[in-house]
Amino acid sequence: MNEVQAWLASLLVLGGAVISLLGAIGVLRLPDSYSRMHAASKAGVLGAVLLLGAVALASSGELALEAFIGLLILLASAPLAAHAIARAAHRAGIRPTLGRLGDELEQRNRGGE
């Protein structure tokens, strides 16, 4: 690995760590489950993408392939998990603390009134 790759991998690690830290702070500080879920899923995925990108860049061969496969699994599963958590919170009757314009899912479930 040359010096440019090492610097780029270091920047990716630093960026991934900072974004993951911001996501963790968001989980602790945001007011409701929907906002916390959003912070955890978006920042967690972006932080992990940057970290796995650093692993793939800093290594070669099999480890880079494993990082890429992990990235694909993460990109496929994180949105599904976030959707499942939000849907479960909605079905449990948990409402956002911030204002909202309407409940489209509830209207659809009642028959589209």
Secondary structure as a PSIPRED ss2 file (coil, helix, strand):
# PSIPRED VFORMAT (PSIPRED V4.0)

   1 M C   1.000  0.000  0.000
   2 N C   1.000  0.000  0.000
   3 E H   0.000  1.000  0.000
   4 V H   0.000  1.000  0.000
   5 Q H   0.000  1.000  0.000
   6 A H   0.000  1.000  0.000
   7 W H   0.000  1.000  0.000
   8 L H   0.000  1.000  0.000
   9 A H   0.000  1.000  0.000
  10 S H   0.000  1.000  0.000
  11 L H   0.000  1.000  0.000
  12 L H   0.000  1.000  0.000
  13 V H   0.000  1.000  0.000
  14 L H   0.000  1.000  0.000
  15 G H   0.000  1.000  0.000
  16 G H   0.000  1.000  0.000
  17 A H   0.000  1.000  0.000
  18 V H   0.000  1.000  0.000
  19 I H   0.000  1.000  0.000
  20 S H   0.000  1.000  0.000
  21 L H   0.000  1.000  0.000
  22 L H   0.000  1.000  0.000
  23 G H   0.000  1.000  0.000
  24 A H   0.000  1.000  0.000
  25 I H   0.000  1.000  0.000
  26 G H   0.000  1.000  0.000
  27 V H   0.000  1.000  0.000
  28 L H   0.000  1.000  0.000
  29 R H   0.000  1.000  0.000
  30 L C   1.000  0.000  0.000
  31 P C   1.000  0.000  0.000
  32 D C   1.000  0.000  0.000
  33 S H   0.000  1.000  0.000
  34 Y H   0.000  1.000  0.000
  35 S H   0.000  1.000  0.000
  36 R H   0.000  1.000  0.000
  37 M H   0.000  1.000  0.000
  38 H H   0.000  1.000  0.000
  39 A H   0.000  1.000  0.000
  40 A H   0.000  1.000  0.000
  41 S H   0.000  1.000  0.000
  42 K H   0.000  1.000  0.000
  43 A H   0.000  1.000  0.000
  44 G H   0.000  1.000  0.000
  45 V H   0.000  1.000  0.000
  46 L H   0.000  1.000  0.000
  47 G H   0.000  1.000  0.000
  48 A H   0.000  1.000  0.000
  49 V H   0.000  1.000  0.000
  50 L H   0.000  1.000  0.000
  51 L H   0.000  1.000  0.000
  52 L H   0.000  1.000  0.000
  53 G H   0.000  1.000  0.000
  54 A H   0.000  1.000  0.000
  55 V H   0.000  1.000  0.000
  56 A H   0.000  1.000  0.000
  57 L H   0.000  1.000  0.000
  58 A H   0.000  1.000  0.000
  59 S C   1.000  0.000  0.000
  60 S C   1.000  0.000  0.000
  61 G C   1.000  0.000  0.000
  62 E H   0.000  1.000  0.000
  63 L H   0.000  1.000  0.000
  64 A H   0.000  1.000  0.000
  65 L H   0.000  1.000  0.000
  66 E H   0.000  1.000  0.000
  67 A H   0.000  1.000  0.000
  68 F H   0.000  1.000  0.000
  69 I H   0.000  1.000  0.000
  70 G H   0.000  1.000  0.000
  71 L H   0.000  1.000  0.000
  72 L H   0.000  1.000  0.000
  73 I H   0.000  1.000  0.000
  74 L H   0.000  1.000  0.000
  75 L H   0.000  1.000  0.000
  76 A H   0.000  1.000  0.000
  77 S H   0.000  1.000  0.000
  78 A H   0.000  1.000  0.000
  79 P H   0.000  1.000  0.000
  80 L H   0.000  1.000  0.000
  81 A H   0.000  1.000  0.000
  82 A H   0.000  1.000  0.000
  83 H H   0.000  1.000  0.000
  84 A H   0.000  1.000  0.000
  85 I H   0.000  1.000  0.000
  86 A H   0.000  1.000  0.000
  87 R H   0.000  1.000  0.000
  88 A H   0.000  1.000  0.000
  89 A H   0.000  1.000  0.000
  90 H H   0.000  1.000  0.000
  91 R H   0.000  1.000  0.000
  92 A C   1.000  0.000  0.000
  93 G C   1.000  0.000  0.000
  94 I C   1.000  0.000  0.000
  95 R C   1.000  0.000  0.000
  96 P C   1.000  0.000  0.000
  97 T C   1.000  0.000  0.000
  98 L C   1.000  0.000  0.000
  99 G C   1.000  0.000  0.000
 100 R C   1.000  0.000  0.000
 101 L C   1.000  0.000  0.000
 102 G C   1.000  0.000  0.000
 103 D C   1.000  0.000  0.000
 104 E H   0.000  1.000  0.000
 105 L H   0.000  1.000  0.000
 106 E H   0.000  1.000  0.000
 107 Q H   0.000  1.000  0.000
 108 R H   0.000  1.000  0.000
 109 N H   0.000  1.000  0.000
 110 R C   1.000  0.000  0.000
 111 G C   1.000  0.000  0.000
 112 G C   1.000  0.000  0.000
 113 E C   1.000  0.000  0.000
